[in-house]
Amino acid sequence: MNVSHASVHPVEDLPTTDGGVGIGGGNNNNNNEVPRVRMKDIQGMPGTAGGLALRICQFVSAVMGLCIMATTSDFPSVTAFCYLVAATGLQSVWSMSQAIIDIYALLVRRSLQNYRVVSLFAIGDGITSTLTFAAACASAGITVLIDNDLNSCAHNHCSQFETATAMAFISWFTSLPSFLLNFWSLASR
């Protein structure tokens, strides 16, 4: 049931455009704009300021991890680190494109609660968050192996590997709420 539809709440008297007292008793100079009713917008979902903040955090942490790992000279010798670079690269591209969509939705004041759009966001968030988490776990295992088991941190870039892995975990941690909110939105329809 769509409670904001005009057939549910009929409007008897159209607002005037003479600049007088508008709805709510205040002086409303722009009476032509109809307030939009957004019933299911929860902060963190697409098209909200919380969603934009999550996307920016995902992007920044993924790019930081990508740059830190890519600046080391010996990361290509370990498959898990190559996987981390690929996963954080994909995460950064996905997060940036979603942030641009969120910015557009906020600027034009549109809700992104279309079933197909939210389905696409949920699937994309699920894939990218799973890949980022798997890459971060694999890289964390290798950094533990290099540091604790082999005791060869003096010959490698352990602090850079650990920092890049931590950034990947932060990126995953901020992408998980986006996925869960989108998935919950689909389930509540």
Disulfide bonds with the S-S distance in Angstrom:
Cys153-Cys158 1.90
